[in-house]
Amino acid sequence: MHKSGFKKEKQKMENIMYTSTYDSAIGSLLLAADDIGLVGLWLNGDRFYANLLANCESVVKETPILEAVKRWLDVYFSGREPKIELPIHLIGTPFRQEVWQLLLQIPYGKVITVGKIREYFAELNGADFTEPITAGIFVSIAAWASYQRSEDETPYWRTLKANGELNAKYPGGIEAQKEKLEAEGHTIIQKGRTNIKYFVKDYESVLFDLR
């Protein structure tokens, strides 16, 4: 992975981008899409808010794709598994492509956390990658985009939440992620009595080294 830096975020885009806002429980989200799928999502106040729109023509307009994204977010923020098909168009900046490629690099038997991904890009570029919440949403979107493809699957189940916790918002929920991780040799433990959560046991010993 090369050190592209954040200056390359302003890559020329030829397509018109359509934008809309989504009022969520965590604040206002700006959504951007082209005619193929979702290309960007930012929380108001993000360090790189709307950076993909800098060098392209953007129009405020509700499109079928943005409406589908909002339905997906409705389910996501409700705490349920968002089974709605979500059109994704992972284009644009070298940096965003590097994030996607990083998810592809996590090998069999290893795991990574969203926090470690953020720390890696912070160290690489001398700045935050994104806010923790939008980083988590991005990984969930990447998971569902992979799930909807018939080939070139991204091993999203190897990316964990903080402290090695499994992500209930991945395709198939906890059970599907648990099954995939156990098949790769990990032991999954349960914590809590009422608010039950699942974790990879001793996850730090199998963390993938991003450096």
C-alpha positions as CSV (number, residue, x, y, z in Angstrom):
1,M,0.0,0.0,0.0
2,H,1.6,3.3,-1.0
3,K,1.4,6.5,0.9
4,S,-0.9,8.5,-1.3
5,G,-1.7,11.1,1.4
6,F,-4.8,13.2,1.7
7,K,-3.8,15.7,-1.0
8,K,-4.9,13.1,-3.6
9,E,-8.4,13.2,-2.3
10,K,-9.3,15.8,-4.9
11,Q,-9.3,13.5,-7.9
12,K,-11.1,14.6,-11.0
13,M,-14.5,13.0,-11.5
14,E,-16.5,13.3,-14.6
15,N,-19.9,12.2,-13.5
16,I,-22.5,14.4,-11.9
17,M,-22.9,13.7,-8.2
18,Y,-26.3,13.9,-6.6
19,T,-26.5,14.9,-2.9
20,S,-29.0,14.7,-0.1
21,T,-29.0,14.9,3.7
22,Y,-30.1,12.4,6.2
23,D,-31.1,13.3,9.8
24,S,-29.8,10.6,12.0
25,A,-29.6,10.0,15.7
26,I,-25.9,11.0,15.6
27,G,-26.4,14.2,13.5
28,S,-26.9,15.2,9.9
29,L,-25.3,13.0,7.3
30,L,-24.4,14.2,3.8
31,L,-25.0,11.5,1.1
32,A,-23.5,11.6,-2.4
33,A,-24.3,9.3,-5.3
34,D,-23.9,9.1,-9.0
35,D,-26.0,7.1,-11.5
36,I,-24.4,3.8,-10.4
37,G,-24.4,3.9,-6.6
38,L,-23.4,5.6,-3.3
39,V,-20.0,7.2,-3.5
40,G,-19.7,9.1,-0.2
41,L,-21.2,9.6,3.2
42,W,-20.1,12.2,5.8
43,L,-21.1,13.3,9.2
44,N,-21.4,17.0,9.6
45,G,-18.0,18.1,11.0
46,D,-16.0,15.3,9.6
47,R,-12.4,16.4,8.8
48,F,-12.9,15.6,5.1
49,Y,-16.5,16.6,4.8
50,A,-17.8,16.4,1.2
51,N,-14.2,16.2,-0.2
52,L,-15.3,14.0,-3.1
53,L,-17.5,16.8,-4.4
54,A,-14.7,19.3,-4.7
55,N,-13.8,18.8,-8.3
56,C,-17.1,17.6,-9.8
57,E,-20.5,19.0,-10.5
58,S,-23.0,18.3,-7.7
59,V,-26.8,18.7,-7.7
60,V,-29.0,18.5,-4.6
61,K,-31.6,16.0,-5.7
62,E,-33.4,12.9,-4.3
63,T,-32.6,10.0,-6.6
64,P,-33.8,6.3,-6.4
65,I,-30.3,5.4,-5.2
66,L,-30.2,8.0,-2.4
67,E,-33.7,7.0,-1.4
68,A,-32.5,3.4,-1.1
69,V,-29.5,4.5,1.0
70,K,-31.8,6.4,3.3
71,R,-34.0,3.2,3.8
72,W,-30.8,1.3,4.5
73,L,-29.7,3.9,7.1
74,D,-33.2,3.8,8.7
75,V,-32.7,0.1,9.3
76,Y,-29.0,0.5,10.3
77,F,-29.8,3.1,13.0
78,S,-32.7,1.1,14.3
79,G,-30.3,-1.6,15.4
80,R,-31.6,-4.2,13.0
81,E,-29.8,-6.0,10.2
82,P,-30.1,-3.9,7.1
83,K,-31.0,-6.5,4.4
84,I,-32.0,-3.8,1.9
85,E,-29.9,-4.0,-1.3
86,L,-27.6,-1.0,-1.3
87,P,-26.1,0.2,-4.6
88,I,-22.4,1.1,-4.1
89,H,-20.0,2.7,-6.5
90,L,-16.5,2.6,-4.9
91,I,-14.9,5.2,-7.1
92,G,-12.9,8.3,-6.7
93,T,-9.9,8.9,-4.5
94,P,-6.8,6.7,-4.2
95,F,-7.2,7.1,-0.4
96,R,-10.7,5.5,-0.4
97,Q,-9.5,2.8,-2.6
98,E,-6.7,2.1,-0.2
99,V,-9.2,1.7,2.7
100,W,-11.1,-0.8,0.5
101,Q,-7.9,-2.6,-0.4
102,L,-6.9,-2.8,3.2
103,L,-10.1,-4.7,4.1
104,L,-9.2,-7.2,1.3
105,Q,-5.7,-7.7,2.8
106,I,-6.8,-9.2,6.2
107,P,-5.7,-12.8,5.8
108,Y,-7.3,-16.1,7.0
109,G,-6.8,-16.5,10.7
110,K,-6.3,-12.8,11.3
111,V,-8.6,-10.0,12.4
112,I,-8.5,-6.2,12.6
113,T,-10.6,-3.6,14.3
114,V,-12.1,-0.4,13.0
115,G,-10.1,1.5,15.5
116,K,-6.8,0.0,14.2
117,I,-7.7,0.9,10.7
118,R,-8.3,4.5,11.8
119,E,-5.0,4.6,13.7
120,Y,-3.1,3.3,10.7
121,F,-4.3,6.0,8.4
122,A,-3.9,8.6,11.0
123,E,-0.2,7.6,11.4
124,L,0.3,7.2,7.6
125,N,-1.1,10.7,6.8
126,G,-0.7,12.6,9.9
127,A,-4.4,13.2,10.4
128,D,-7.6,11.4,11.3
129,F,-9.1,9.1,8.7
130,T,-12.6,9.9,9.7
131,E,-14.9,10.1,12.7
132,P,-15.3,6.7,14.5
133,I,-19.0,6.5,13.7
134,T,-18.8,7.1,10.0
135,A,-15.8,4.7,9.9
136,G,-18.1,2.1,11.3
137,I,-20.8,2.9,8.8
138,F,-18.3,2.7,6.0
139,V,-17.2,-0.8,7.0
140,S,-20.8,-2.0,7.3
141,I,-21.6,-0.6,3.8
142,A,-18.5,-2.4,2.5
143,A,-19.7,-5.6,4.1
144,W,-23.1,-5.4,2.4
145,A,-21.6,-4.4,-0.9
146,S,-19.4,-7.5,-0.8
147,Y,-22.3,-9.7,0.3
148,Q,-24.4,-8.6,-2.7
149,R,-21.6,-9.5,-5.2
150,S,-21.3,-13.0,-6.6
151,E,-17.5,-12.8,-6.8
152,D,-14.5,-11.0,-5.4
153,E,-15.8,-11.2,-1.8
154,T,-14.3,-8.9,0.7
155,P,-13.6,-10.7,4.0
156,Y,-15.5,-8.1,6.0
157,W,-16.2,-10.6,8.9
158,R,-12.5,-10.2,9.9
159,T,-13.0,-6.6,10.8
160,L,-14.2,-6.2,14.4
161,K,-15.6,-3.5,16.6
162,A,-13.7,-2.2,19.6
163,N,-12.2,-4.8,21.9
164,G,-12.8,-7.6,19.4
165,E,-16.5,-7.4,19.4
166,L,-18.6,-8.9,16.6
167,N,-20.8,-6.7,14.5
168,A,-24.5,-7.4,14.5
169,K,-25.0,-5.2,11.5
170,Y,-23.0,-7.3,9.1
171,P,-24.9,-9.6,6.6
172,G,-26.5,-12.4,8.6
173,G,-25.9,-10.7,11.9
174,I,-23.8,-12.1,14.8
175,E,-24.4,-15.8,13.9
176,A,-23.1,-15.4,10.4
177,Q,-20.0,-13.6,11.5
178,K,-19.5,-16.0,14.4
179,E,-19.7,-19.0,12.0
180,K,-17.2,-17.5,9.6
181,L,-14.7,-16.6,12.3
182,E,-15.0,-20.0,14.1
183,A,-14.4,-21.7,10.7
184,E,-11.1,-19.8,10.6
185,G,-10.0,-21.0,14.0
186,H,-11.2,-18.3,16.3
187,T,-12.9,-18.8,19.6
188,I,-16.0,-16.7,20.2
189,I,-17.0,-15.8,23.8
190,Q,-20.2,-14.3,25.1
191,K,-20.3,-11.5,27.6
192,G,-23.2,-10.0,29.5
193,R,-26.5,-11.3,30.8
194,T,-29.1,-8.8,29.5
195,N,-27.1,-6.9,26.9
196,I,-25.3,-9.9,25.4
197,K,-22.3,-9.3,23.2
198,Y,-19.9,-11.6,21.4
199,F,-16.1,-11.2,21.2
200,V,-13.2,-12.9,19.6
201,K,-11.2,-14.5,22.5
202,D,-7.7,-13.1,22.8
203,Y,-8.3,-11.1,19.6
204,E,-5.1,-9.0,20.2
205,S,-3.0,-12.1,19.7
206,V,-4.3,-12.5,16.1
207,L,-4.5,-8.8,15.1
208,F,-3.2,-8.3,11.6
209,D,-0.2,-6.0,11.5
210,L,-1.0,-3.1,9.1
211,R,2.6,-1.8,9.2
